[in-house]
Amino acid sequence: MDTMRDRFIAITSQLLAEEPRLAVVLADISADGFAPARRAHPDRVINVGIREQLLIGAGAGMALTGMRPIVHTFASFLVERPFEQVKLDFGHQGVGGILVSAGGSYDWPAGGFTHMAPGDVALLDTLDGWTVHVPGHPDEAEALLREAVDGDDRVYVRLSLQANRQARPVGRSTGSTGSTGFSVVREGRGGTVVAVGPMLDNVLAATEGLDVNVLYATTVRPFDGAGLRRAVGAGPDADVVIVEPYLAGTSTAAANEALMELPHRVLGLGVGRAELRRYGQMEEHLAAHGLDARGLRERITGFLRG
C-alpha cells in the first residue's frame, strides 16, 4: 500500500493538469515528488524554500487572485511555525485554501520534537472556519483531497504514515450531514468510542468483545455532534471515549457541547503533553502514549467500568 503522502503527490500532480486554478506551494518538503508537475506547470508549482511564513503568505496571495492553493509541508512547519500567517493571511483576509501536512504527531521520531506536531489540530481550533480532515487510509486521503479542491473554503488535511488496513467511505456521500458525518462501525450498548483517522484499527482491536458503539471520524471539524447524540441514544446518560492521533482531549469540549443536555462523561485519549525525548520508532511512541491496542483497552475498560 502506498502512503498517504505518496497518494497526495500523485493525485495532486494529476489534478494540476485538470484544474487550471489549482496551485501548489512547497517549502522544500516533497519537492522531489512534485518535480515532474513543476516542469509541466512551472507557474503553478512553487517552491519557496525553507521559509514557512512565506509559504503561507504566498498561498494566501494566490487565493486572493482567485486561485485554489494547496500549501504543503510537515505539520510542525505548516501550522505551528507560521501560525500568525495562517491566522491573518487566510483567516483575517477571508480567503480559502488547502493546508496538507505530513509527519503527524510522531511519524519520524528520529527528527525529534521539531518535526512533531501533536498540537496542530488544537491550535487550529482557536481559529474560525477551518474544516479539518484526518484520513486513516490513502484512499480516504484521496477522496477528501478531491472534495477539498472542488471547494473554496479553508481546509486542513492531516496525513500520516500510520494507516488502517481497510479504507472506508468518506466524502459527500458519508452520513446525513455530508463529509462531517461520523460513520458507525460497530454497535453496542455499553458506551461509545469515537476513533479518529488512523486510530481505528487499534480501537477495533482494543474493543473486541466489548458491548460498545464504535464510530469512525475522518472529519473532526466541524464536529458531528448530531451523529454523536444519535450514537449514545435516548438513555438517561452517556459515556464517550474519543481516541485521536494528536493531543489528548482536543475534541472533548466539542463532545461536551454536543451532549450538554444529557448527563455524560467524556474521556479524551491521544498524545500526552509530556515530550518523549528518546527517538525510538513510531510503534514505540504509540505504546508510550497508550494508543496501541493494549493501552487503549486498559483505559477504555477502566473508564467504562467507573
C-alpha positions in Angstrom: 0.0 0.0 0.0 1.3 3.5 -0.8 1.5 6.1 1.9 -1.0 9.0 2.2 1.8 11.4 1.3 2.6 9.3 -1.9 -1.0 9.3 -2.9 -1.3 13.1 -2.2 1.6 13.8 -4.5 0.3 11.6 -7.3 -3.3 12.8 -7.2 -2.3 16.5 -6.8 0.0 16.2 -9.8 -2.9 14.8 -11.8 -5.3 17.5 -10.6 -2.9 20.2 -11.6 -3.5 19.1 -15.2 -7.3 19.1 -14.8 -7.9 22.2 -12.7 -6.4 25.4 -14.2 -6.9 27.4 -11.0 -5.1 24.9 -8.8 -1.6 25.7 -7.5 0.8 24.0 -5.1 3.2 25.9 -2.8 6.0 23.9 -1.2 8.8 24.6 1.4 11.3 22.0 0.1 9.4 19.1 1.7 8.1 16.8 -1.1 9.8 18.9 -3.8 11.3 15.9 -5.4 8.0 14.2 -5.7 6.5 17.3 -7.4 9.4 17.8 -9.8 7.5 16.4 -12.8 4.5 18.6 -12.0 6.7 21.6 -11.6 8.2 21.1 -15.0 4.8 20.8 -16.5 3.3 23.7 -14.6 6.2 26.0 -13.6 3.8 28.9 -12.8 1.6 26.8 -10.5 4.1 24.7 -8.6 6.2 27.0 -6.5 8.9 26.0 -4.0 9.7 28.9 -1.7 12.5 27.0 0.2 12.7 26.7 3.9 10.6 29.9 4.5 7.3 28.7 6.1 5.9 32.2 6.8 6.4 33.0 3.1 4.8 29.6 2.3 1.6 30.6 3.9 1.7 34.1 2.6 2.3 33.1 -1.0 -0.6 30.6 -0.8 -3.0 33.2 0.6 -1.8 35.7 -2.0 -2.7 33.2 -4.8 -6.1 32.7 -3.2 -6.7 36.5 -3.3 -6.3 36.3 -7.1 -8.9 33.5 -7.4 -6.6 30.5 -7.4 -7.1 27.4 -5.2 -3.8 26.9 -3.4 -2.6 23.7 -1.8 0.1 24.5 0.7 2.2 21.6 1.9 5.0 20.7 4.4 5.4 18.9 7.7 2.7 19.7 10.2 5.0 21.4 12.6 6.2 23.8 9.9 2.7 24.2 8.3 0.6 25.1 11.4 2.8 25.8 14.3 5.7 27.8 12.9 3.7 30.2 10.6 0.6 30.3 12.8 0.3 34.1 12.6 0.3 33.9 8.8 -2.4 31.2 8.9 -4.5 33.3 11.2 -4.1 36.6 9.3 -3.3 35.8 5.7 -6.1 33.2 5.3 -8.5 33.9 8.2 -8.4 37.7 8.5 -8.3 38.2 4.8 -11.2 35.8 4.4 -9.7 33.6 1.7 -9.7 29.8 1.2 -7.0 27.3 0.7 -5.9 23.8 1.5 -3.2 23.0 4.0 -1.9 19.5 3.6 0.5 18.3 6.2 2.8 15.3 6.6 4.6 13.9 9.6 1.7 13.8 12.0 2.4 13.6 15.7 5.4 11.2 15.6 5.8 9.8 12.1 9.5 10.5 12.0 10.8 10.1 15.6 14.4 10.5 14.5 13.6 14.1 13.5 12.9 14.9 17.1 10.3 17.2 18.6 11.0 19.9 16.0 9.3 17.6 13.4 6.4 16.5 15.6 3.1 18.4 15.9 0.7 16.7 18.3 -0.9 20.1 19.0 -1.7 21.1 15.4 -5.5 20.4 15.4 -5.9 22.0 18.9 -4.1 25.1 17.6 -6.3 25.4 14.5 -9.3 25.1 16.9 -8.5 28.6 18.0 -9.4 29.9 14.6 -12.8 30.1 12.9 -14.0 28.5 9.7 -11.5 25.6 9.2 -12.6 22.1 8.1 -10.2 19.5 9.5 -9.8 16.1 7.8 -7.8 13.3 9.4 -7.9 10.4 6.9 -7.0 6.9 8.1 -6.1 5.4 4.7 -4.6 6.7 1.4 -7.9 6.1 -0.4 -9.6 8.3 2.2 -6.9 10.9 1.8 -7.5 11.0 -1.9 -11.3 11.3 -1.6 -11.1 14.1 1.0 -8.4 16.0 -1.1 -10.6 15.8 -4.2 -13.5 17.2 -2.3 -11.4 20.0 -0.9 -10.1 21.0 -4.3 -13.7 21.5 -5.5 -14.5 24.0 -2.8 -13.4 27.5 -1.8 -13.2 27.2 2.0 -10.3 26.7 4.4 -9.3 23.1 4.8 -6.6 21.2 6.7 -5.8 17.7 5.6 -3.6 15.8 8.2 -1.7 13.0 6.6 0.2 10.3 8.5 2.4 7.2 7.9 0.1 5.4 10.2 -2.9 3.9 8.4 -5.7 1.4 8.8 -5.7 -1.8 6.8 -9.0 -1.0 5.2 -10.4 2.2 3.6 -13.9 3.3 4.5 -16.3 5.6 2.6 -15.7 9.3 3.2 -16.7 12.5 1.5 -20.0 13.9 0.5 -21.8 10.5 0.4 -21.0 9.8 4.1 -23.7 10.4 6.6 -26.7 12.8 6.6 -24.5 15.8 7.0 -22.0 15.2 4.2 -18.3 14.7 4.9 -18.7 15.8 8.5 -20.7 12.6 9.4 -19.2 10.0 11.8 -19.9 6.5 10.5 -21.0 3.6 12.7 -18.5 0.7 12.5 -19.8 -1.3 15.4 -22.9 -1.1 17.6 -23.2 -1.7 21.3 -25.0 -0.5 24.4 -22.2 0.0 27.0 -20.7 3.3 25.8 -19.5 5.0 22.6 -15.9 5.1 21.4 -15.0 7.6 18.6 -11.9 6.5 16.6 -10.3 9.3 14.6 -8.5 8.5 11.3 -5.6 6.1 11.7 -6.7 5.1 15.3 -9.5 2.9 14.0 -7.6 -0.4 13.7 -6.2 -0.1 17.2 -9.6 0.9 18.6 -11.3 -2.1 17.0 -8.7 -4.4 18.4 -9.0 -2.8 21.8 -12.8 -3.1 21.9 -13.1 -6.6 20.5 -15.7 -8.4 22.6 -16.9 -5.2 24.4 -20.5 -4.1 24.1 -19.8 -0.6 22.8 -20.5 1.6 19.9 -17.5 2.4 17.7 -17.8 5.5 15.5 -15.3 6.4 12.8 -14.3 10.0 12.1 -12.2 11.3 9.2 -13.6 14.8 9.5 -13.3 16.2 13.1 -14.1 19.9 12.3 -16.9 20.6 12.1 -17.6 18.1 14.8 -20.5 15.8 14.2 -22.4 16.5 17.4 -25.7 15.2 15.9 -24.0 11.9 15.0 -22.6 11.5 18.5 -26.0 12.2 20.0 -27.6 9.6 17.8 -25.0 7.0 18.8 -25.4 7.5 22.5 -29.2 7.0 22.1 -32.0 8.0 24.3 -30.7 6.6 27.6 -30.5 8.6 30.8 -26.8 9.2 30.5 -23.8 8.6 28.2 -20.2 7.5 28.4 -18.0 8.6 25.5 -14.3 7.9 24.7 -12.6 9.9 21.9 -9.4 8.4 20.6 -7.4 10.9 18.5 -3.9 10.6 16.9 -2.9 14.1 18.2 -3.1 15.9 21.6 -5.3 14.1 24.1 -8.5 15.9 24.8 -8.6 18.0 21.6 -12.2 17.2 20.9 -13.6 16.7 24.4 -15.0 20.3 24.5 -16.9 19.6 21.3 -18.3 16.4 22.6 -19.3 18.0 25.9 -21.1 20.7 24.0 -22.9 18.1 21.8 -24.1 16.3 24.9 -24.8 19.3 27.2 -28.4 18.4 27.6 -27.6 14.8 28.7 -25.7 13.7 31.8 -22.5 12.3 30.4 -18.8 11.6 30.9 -16.1 12.1 28.2 -12.6 10.6 28.2 -10.2 12.1 25.7 -7.3 9.8 24.6 -4.4 10.8 22.4 -0.9 12.1 22.6 0.2 13.2 26.0 1.7 16.6 26.7 5.0 15.3 28.1 7.7 15.2 25.5 9.3 11.8 24.8 12.9 12.6 24.4 14.1 9.2 23.1 13.6 8.9 19.4 12.5 5.3 19.1 10.1 4.2 16.5 6.5 5.2 15.7 5.1 2.0 17.3 7.0 2.7 20.5 5.5 6.2 20.6 2.1 4.7 20.2 2.7 2.3 23.1 4.2 5.1 25.3 1.1 7.2 24.8 -1.2 4.3 25.4 -2.5 4.3 21.9 -1.7 0.8 21.0 -4.5 -1.8 21.3 -3.3 -3.0 24.8 -3.1 0.5 26.2 -6.4 1.6 24.7 -8.2 -1.5 26.1 -6.9 -0.9 29.6 -8.0 2.7 29.6 -11.3 2.3 27.8 -12.5 -0.6 30.0 -11.3 1.2 33.2 -13.3 4.3 32.2 -16.5 2.4 31.2 -16.5 0.4 34.4 -16.0 3.5 36.5 
